[in-house]
Amino acid sequence: MIPRIFCILVVLSATTARAAPGLLVAVAANFAPAMEEIGARFTGETGIPVRTTVSSSGRLYAQIMNRAPFALFFSADTRRPELLYQQGYCERPRVYVRGRVVLWSRDRGLCDGTGDWRRLVTGSRDGIGIPNPELAPYGASARQALVDAGLWQQVRDRLVFAANVGQSFQYAAIGATGVSFVSGSLAATGSEGCFLPVPVAQPVAQSACVVRDSADRDAARALLRYLRRNAATAILERYGYEFR
């Protein structure tokens, strides 16, 4: 069975352009499943529809720089929202969650008998998925973990670079890679597979910012505040995010 997150990302990517009018939100791929649930609850309580465009933080940043009509940007890092703020595109950003890098496989047997992600990487006979480190913060954290563990040179020829953390997850979900570096939040949606923590990978602090030129700034601020409501924090906890 294909994990639910694969379906979510495909549907979001395919339908955003023809979605009904509403609050248009740029969402880093790792946060897409949580945002789907939180957005639905927010709409139910406020009547404000939430539309999402899901991609890598780097690509969404470039789109905002090119005046894409987003009202709110949920990035997977702190650097890009801060740059947008400094350049006058966004209001002051704030950290909304912190996430963790894990190593995921659809083959549950690969995780049996080992708690060491390094063995899973070096023992994989197939490709190793990793989000593009130049565009995706979870990819940058995973790359640094490989470097720190002394494995980068050993496995680099088997790395399969994905556009974002969601695509890295998809690669492993469909068997294009044996294992993939993904966010803990996406691994939480893949009940058919297994994952191991990557303790040496730095936690990924994620910031959000309201886009200054948007006519929907009030609604965007309301959604950002909503993330601290009990209904939203319960969802964030379920996806393994730290937010306090």
HELIX and SHEET records of a PDB file:
HELIX    1   1 ARG A    4  THR A   15  1                                  12    
HELIX    2   2 THR A   16  ARG A   18  5                                   3    
HELIX    3   3 ALA A   29  PHE A   31  5                                   3    
HELIX    4   4 ALA A   32  THR A   46  1                                  15    
HELIX    5   5 SER A   57  MET A   65  1                                   9    
HELIX    6   6 ARG A   79  GLN A   86  1                                   8    
HELIX    7   7 ARG A  108  CYS A  111  5                                   4    
HELIX    8   8 TRP A  117  GLY A  123  1                                   7    
HELIX    9   9 PRO A  137  ASP A  148  1                                  12    
HELIX   10  10 TRP A  152  VAL A  155  1                                   4    
HELIX   11  11 ARG A  156  ARG A  158  5                                   3    
HELIX   12  12 VAL A  165  ALA A  173  1                                   9    
HELIX   13  13 GLY A  184  ALA A  187  1                                   4    
HELIX   14  14 ARG A  217  TYR A  226  1                                  10    
HELIX   15  15 ASN A  230  ARG A  238  1                                   9    
SHEET    1   A 5 VAL A  50  SER A  55  0                                        
SHEET    2   A 5 LEU A  23  ALA A  28  1                                        
SHEET    3   A 5 LEU A  72  PHE A  74  1                                        
SHEET    4   A 5 VAL A 204  VAL A 210 -1                                        
SHEET    5   A 5 ARG A  94  GLY A  99 -1                                        
SHEET    1   B 5 LEU A 159  ALA A 162  0                                        
SHEET    2   B 5 ILE A 128  PRO A 131  1                                        
SHEET    3   B 5 VAL A 179  SER A 183  1                                        
SHEET    4   B 5 VAL A 101  SER A 105 -1                                        
SHEET    5   B 5 CYS A 194  PRO A 197 -1                                        
END                                                                             
